[in-house]
Amino acid sequence: MYVLNDRIEMNPAVCHGKPVVKGTRVLVSQILGALSGGDSIQDVLADYPSVSAEDLSAVFAFAGSLAQFEDVPYTERAVGL
C-alpha cells in the first residue's frame, strides 16, 4: 500500500491499485470526473456518503500535485503546429 497523503492511498488489493480515498473504494478519478462533469461538491458528498469534505480537499491537493510538473520548453512540434 502506498499512502499519497493522509487521505489518499494506492493499494494493489483495492481498485487495481488506482488512487482512492483512504478506507473506501471511491476512486479519485470518479470524484474529479463528477466535478468536471458539473456536479457540485454537495452533489459529490451526497453521492459518496463515505467521503468527507476533508477527503475532497485531499483529492484536490492530490490532483494539484499531479498538475505540477517541470517546465517544458515550448516547441512548435509539441503542440502539433
Secondary structure as UniProt FT lines:
FT   STRAND          2..3
FT   STRAND          8..11
FT   TURN            12..13
FT   HELIX           15..17
FT   STRAND          20..21
FT   TURN            22..23
FT   HELIX           28..36
FT   TURN            37..38
FT   HELIX           41..47
FT   TURN            49..50
FT   HELIX           53..67
FT   HELIX           77..79
//
